[in-house]
Amino acid sequence: MVDPKVSRTLDTVGLYCPVPLFKTREGIDSIQVGEVLEVLADDPAAEEDITRFVKRTGHELVKLENVDGNLRFLIKKLK
């Protein structure tokens, strides 16, 4: 599967809970419905926090990669 076109990249590497979650929320608010936000993080809590946020807010987690603790989320804004 080819990754969707990313509309905005948000680098939260080096930031810790709850900052990556807050920045993800701001990032989602800054893009249009149908666009994809890429979030980069290395906070171990970010995987659960951001995954839960996406599900709770009704968006789509298109992809989640975890390479040696470096997380990459692709989130599609649905509403």
C-alpha positions as CSV (number, residue, x, y, z in Angstrom):
1,M,0.0,0.0,0.0
2,V,1.3,3.4,-0.9
3,D,1.2,6.1,1.8
4,P,-1.4,8.8,1.2
5,K,-0.2,12.4,0.3
6,V,0.8,14.1,3.6
7,S,-0.7,17.6,3.9
8,R,1.3,18.6,7.0
9,T,4.1,17.1,9.1
10,L,4.3,17.6,12.8
11,D,7.6,16.8,14.5
12,T,7.2,16.2,18.2
13,V,10.4,14.2,18.7
14,G,12.0,15.0,22.0
15,L,8.7,16.2,23.5
16,Y,6.9,14.3,26.2
17,C,3.4,13.7,27.4
18,P,1.1,15.5,27.0
19,V,2.7,17.8,24.5
20,P,2.6,15.4,21.5
21,L,-1.1,14.9,22.0
22,F,-1.8,18.6,22.3
23,K,0.2,19.4,19.2
24,T,-1.6,16.6,17.3
25,R,-4.9,18.1,18.2
26,E,-3.7,21.5,17.0
27,G,-2.4,19.9,13.8
28,I,-5.7,18.2,13.0
29,D,-7.5,21.5,13.6
30,S,-5.1,23.2,11.1
31,I,-5.9,20.9,8.1
32,Q,-9.0,20.4,6.0
33,V,-11.3,17.3,6.0
34,G,-9.8,14.6,3.8
35,E,-6.2,15.8,4.3
36,V,-3.5,13.7,6.1
37,L,-1.4,14.8,9.1
38,E,1.9,13.1,9.7
39,V,3.0,13.0,13.3
40,L,6.5,12.0,14.3
41,A,7.2,11.2,18.0
42,D,9.5,9.3,20.3
43,D,7.5,9.5,23.5
44,P,6.5,6.0,24.5
45,A,3.1,7.3,25.7
46,A,2.4,8.9,22.4
47,E,1.4,5.6,20.7
48,E,-1.5,5.0,23.1
49,D,-2.4,8.6,23.6
50,I,-2.6,9.6,19.9
51,T,-4.2,6.3,18.8
52,R,-7.0,6.8,21.5
53,F,-7.4,10.5,20.5
54,V,-7.8,9.6,16.8
55,K,-10.5,7.0,17.6
56,R,-12.3,9.2,20.1
57,T,-12.5,12.1,17.7
58,G,-13.7,10.1,14.7
59,H,-10.7,10.5,12.4
60,E,-8.8,7.6,10.7
61,L,-5.4,6.3,11.7
62,V,-4.2,5.4,8.2
63,K,-0.8,4.1,9.3
64,L,1.3,3.7,12.5
65,E,4.9,2.7,12.3
66,N,7.2,2.1,15.2
67,V,10.9,1.7,14.2
68,D,13.1,1.4,17.3
69,G,10.8,3.7,19.3
70,N,10.5,6.3,16.6
71,L,6.8,6.6,15.9
72,R,5.2,7.8,12.7
73,F,1.4,8.3,12.5
74,L,-0.6,9.1,9.4
75,I,-4.0,10.6,10.4
76,K,-6.7,11.4,8.0
77,K,-9.1,14.1,9.1
78,L,-12.7,12.8,8.5
79,K,-14.8,15.6,9.9
